[in-house]
Amino acid sequence: MSIVSFDLEGDFAAFRDPSVTTNQTVTVIPSKSALIGLLGALLGVKRTNSFDALYSEDYLDLLEKTAIGIQVRSQIAKCTFFTNHRSLKEDKTKPYKTELLINPQYTIYVKSTDEVNYALLDRLKDNRFMFSPMLGHAYCPARILRFKEIPIIKELDPERARVSSVILDEIVESKSSDFEVKFSDVHGFPFKVIVERHLHHYIADGSLKRTVLRHYIPVPKDGESSVLKITTYDSPLSLTKFYSVEGSEQALCLF
């Protein structure tokens, strides 16, 4: 088995929480469904072809058979600005908050079927995509650089694994007050983590499921990647796997 990786960058990114409509607060990383949409843009898989369905069968098939991993390579910086919007209820304008992530840089890891992997590698080699890739919004075009195919050595037990990519916490907060992902820093490495909650889409028993899950995001500090040593990990939804890959000392978290 192998994984396709590529560097994803841009001047700005605008990944939003779809449940928030009062402003445009953005997140540090894209959700899995946003990355599946980006892969669909590269490969020509449309999200939907009609007004009757939110997702096409091809999109759901790509979502079901594809696992992704994310590593943040840039410092986290946002800019905020306000615009005046006309109120529909009152004769006045209201300030509307908009955020943008500045100069985001990620490495994206994709593990899918051979058919998807080969098609993705073919698109990346020729820099030829069906639709223009965006970072959350049409005014945030993406640059895709430095792709490669990485052989998988083996699947790992997450406990005691060292990870510098995003870790998905499969425990739904409304059902548990405890944190089932526990980790410590690795001696000699800087340590900085951001926690975000994303609406996570996945396929279970042939149906599309949605739930809000925590994502632990190691971000660079002092010019070095943050490396986490997992001490406890539980996977009740069976969405996440950890792999040892060729050329890396850290395990890779895919979900």
C-alpha positions in Angstrom: 0.0 0.0 0.0 1.1 3.6 -0.5 -0.1 7.1 0.3 -0.1 10.1 -2.1 1.1 13.3 -0.4 1.2 16.9 -1.8 1.9 20.3 -0.3 -1.1 22.7 -0.3 -0.5 26.4 0.0 -2.1 29.8 -0.6 -2.0 33.5 0.2 -5.3 33.1 2.1 -7.7 30.4 3.3 -11.3 30.7 4.4 -12.4 27.3 5.9 -15.6 28.1 7.7 -17.8 26.4 10.3 -21.0 25.7 8.4 -23.1 26.0 11.5 -22.0 29.6 12.1 -24.0 32.1 9.9 -23.6 35.3 11.9 -20.0 35.8 10.9 -17.2 34.2 8.8 -14.9 32.9 11.5 -12.3 30.6 9.9 -10.6 27.5 11.1 -6.9 26.6 11.0 -7.4 23.4 9.0 -9.9 22.2 6.5 -12.4 19.5 7.5 -12.2 16.1 5.8 -15.3 16.9 3.7 -13.6 20.1 2.5 -10.5 18.1 1.5 -12.7 15.5 -0.3 -14.2 18.4 -2.2 -10.7 19.6 -3.1 -9.8 16.1 -4.3 -13.0 16.1 -6.3 -12.0 19.3 -8.0 -8.6 17.8 -8.9 -10.2 14.6 -10.3 -13.4 15.9 -11.7 -15.8 14.4 -9.1 -18.7 16.8 -8.6 -20.3 17.3 -5.3 -23.8 17.2 -6.8 -25.4 17.5 -10.2 -28.9 18.5 -9.0 -30.9 20.5 -6.5 -32.5 17.4 -5.1 -29.4 15.9 -3.4 -26.7 17.6 -1.4 -24.0 15.1 -2.4 -23.6 13.0 -5.6 -23.0 9.3 -5.4 -19.5 9.7 -6.8 -18.7 12.2 -4.1 -20.0 9.9 -1.4 -18.1 7.0 -2.9 -14.9 9.1 -2.8 -15.6 10.0 0.8 -16.1 6.4 1.8 -13.0 4.9 0.3 -10.6 7.8 1.0 -8.7 8.5 4.3 -6.8 11.8 4.7 -4.1 13.2 6.9 -3.1 16.8 7.5 0.1 18.4 8.7 0.3 22.1 9.3 3.7 23.6 8.2 3.1 27.3 8.6 2.8 29.7 11.6 -0.9 30.5 12.4 -1.9 34.0 11.6 -5.3 35.5 10.8 -6.6 38.9 9.7 -10.0 40.2 10.6 -12.1 42.9 8.9 -15.7 44.2 9.0 -18.2 45.2 6.4 -21.6 46.8 6.8 -24.5 44.7 5.7 -28.1 46.0 5.3 -30.4 44.5 7.9 -33.5 42.8 6.5 -35.5 43.4 9.7 -34.6 47.0 10.5 -33.8 50.2 8.6 -30.0 50.2 9.4 -26.8 48.4 8.6 -25.0 45.9 10.8 -21.3 45.1 11.0 -20.4 41.7 9.6 -17.1 40.0 10.7 -14.9 38.2 8.2 -11.7 36.4 9.0 -9.0 35.0 6.6 -6.1 32.7 7.4 -2.8 34.2 6.1 -0.3 32.2 4.1 -1.5 28.7 5.1 0.8 25.8 4.3 -0.2 22.1 4.7 1.0 18.7 3.7 -2.0 16.6 2.7 -1.8 12.8 2.8 -4.3 10.7 0.8 -4.9 7.0 1.1 -7.5 5.6 -1.2 -8.0 2.9 -3.8 -5.3 2.3 -6.4 -7.6 3.8 -9.0 -7.9 7.1 -7.1 -4.2 7.1 -6.2 -3.1 6.6 -9.8 -5.6 9.2 -11.1 -4.4 11.7 -8.5 -0.7 11.1 -9.3 -1.5 11.6 -13.0 -3.2 14.9 -12.3 -0.4 16.1 -10.0 2.4 15.1 -12.5 0.8 17.1 -15.3 -0.4 19.9 -13.0 -3.7 19.4 -14.8 -6.9 19.6 -12.8 -10.6 19.4 -13.8 -11.6 22.4 -11.6 -9.5 25.0 -9.9 -8.6 24.1 -6.3 -9.6 26.6 -3.7 -8.9 27.0 0.0 -12.5 27.3 1.3 -13.6 30.2 -1.0 -13.4 31.4 -4.6 -11.2 34.3 -3.6 -8.6 31.9 -2.0 -7.0 30.0 -4.8 -4.7 27.1 -3.8 -1.2 26.2 -5.0 -0.3 22.5 -5.1 3.4 21.7 -5.0 5.9 18.9 -4.2 3.8 15.7 -4.5 5.1 12.2 -4.0 4.0 8.6 -3.4 5.0 7.2 0.1 5.1 3.5 0.8 3.3 2.3 4.0 5.5 0.1 6.2 2.8 -1.1 8.6 -0.2 -0.1 10.7 0.7 1.0 14.2 -0.9 0.9 17.7 -1.5 4.6 18.4 -0.5 4.3 22.0 3.2 5.3 22.4 3.2 6.6 18.7 4.9 9.9 17.9 2.7 12.1 15.7 3.1 15.5 14.1 0.0 15.4 11.9 -3.6 16.2 13.0 -5.2 13.7 15.4 -8.9 13.0 15.3 -10.6 12.5 18.6 -13.5 10.1 18.0 -15.2 10.7 21.4 -18.3 12.8 21.0 -18.1 15.5 23.7 -21.9 15.5 24.4 -21.5 11.8 25.4 -18.4 12.1 27.4 -16.7 14.7 29.6 -13.3 13.0 29.4 -10.6 13.4 26.8 -9.8 10.0 25.3 -6.8 11.3 23.4 -4.0 12.0 25.8 -0.4 12.8 24.9 2.8 14.3 26.2 5.6 16.2 24.5 8.7 14.4 23.2 11.9 15.5 25.0 13.9 17.9 23.0 11.1 19.0 20.7 8.9 22.1 20.9 5.3 21.5 21.7 2.2 23.5 20.6 -1.3 22.2 19.9 -4.5 23.9 18.7 -7.9 22.1 19.3 -10.7 22.7 16.8 -14.1 21.2 16.5 -15.2 20.3 12.9 -18.4 18.8 11.5 -17.0 15.4 10.4 -18.7 13.5 7.6 -18.2 9.7 7.2 -20.0 6.7 5.8 -21.2 4.0 8.2 -23.5 1.1 7.3 -23.9 2.5 3.8 -25.3 5.9 5.1 -23.8 9.3 5.5 -23.2 10.3 9.1 -22.4 13.7 10.6 -21.0 14.5 14.0 -18.9 17.2 15.6 -15.5 15.9 16.7 -12.3 17.4 18.2 -9.2 17.7 16.1 -5.8 18.1 17.8 -3.5 20.1 15.5 0.2 20.2 16.2 1.6 23.4 14.8 5.2 24.6 14.3 6.9 26.4 17.1 10.3 28.1 17.0 10.7 26.8 13.4 10.3 23.2 14.4 7.3 20.8 14.0 5.5 19.9 17.2 5.7 16.2 17.9 3.2 14.5 20.2 3.6 11.2 22.0 0.2 9.5 22.4 -0.2 7.9 25.8 -4.0 7.0 25.5 -6.2 6.7 22.4 -9.6 5.2 22.0 -11.4 4.7 18.6 -15.1 3.9 19.2 -16.1 4.9 15.7 -13.2 3.1 13.9 -12.5 6.1 11.7 -8.8 6.6 12.5 -5.7 4.5 11.8 -2.1 5.2 12.4 0.7 4.1 10.0 4.4 4.0 9.9 5.6 5.3 6.5 8.8 5.2 4.7 11.2 8.2 5.3 9.5 9.5 8.5 10.2 8.9 12.1 6.7 10.0 13.1 3.5 7.9 12.7 0.9 9.3 10.3 -2.7 9.7 11.5 -5.3 9.1 8.8 -9.1 9.5 9.1 
